[in-house]
Amino acid sequence: MRLTRRLLATGMAALVKELSRLLNTTDPDIDRFARHGGKLIIVQGTTDMAVPEALTDSYYERMAERYGPSIRRFVRYYVQPGYAHGGGRFDLAWDSLTALDDWTSRNNPPVNPVATDANPATKNRTRPLCEYPLWPKYQGHGDVSQARNFSCGGQGQR
């Protein structure tokens, strides 16, 4: 069979369509995933240029609308100020794999997780990871580089 531009374009379009179906994260229906005991931890940075925060917020909101309060059985969504797509003003370091393992194998969901800043200039600064739509708020006293002096408050400074 001779590969023509038309055949190649048709095949590529079909491949892109199939990959999009498999990888598309805009469908809030994760029933099968949840039924099989799946747990999902989403961490989004406010300065992520590859995956804009508004898209992730919208996706989570559609899931929350679909599942209501039961979403907390299998999804946690955290927004970290200053975090980019692997870097940023706050280079988030958090052992999410252990958190996910604890949740799936021991049914211990993450509770009040704390992220450490891996930026060399601000290394070891910590912040609470607040569940969306909450936001880390400085309590007005204590070291501003320590998570213990923050609480998860209102809907943030978006």
Secondary structure as UniProt FT lines:
FT   HELIX           5..23
FT   HELIX           31..35
FT   TURN            36..37
FT   STRAND          40..45
FT   TURN            46..47
FT   HELIX           53..67
FT   HELIX           68..73
FT   STRAND          75..80
FT   TURN            81..82
FT   STRAND          83..84
FT   TURN            85..86
FT   STRAND          87..88
FT   STRAND          92..93
FT   HELIX           96..106
FT   STRAND          114..117
FT   HELIX           120..122
FT   TURN            123..124
FT   STRAND          126..128
FT   TURN            132..133
FT   STRAND          135..138
FT   TURN            144..145
FT   HELIX           147..149
FT   STRAND          150..153
//
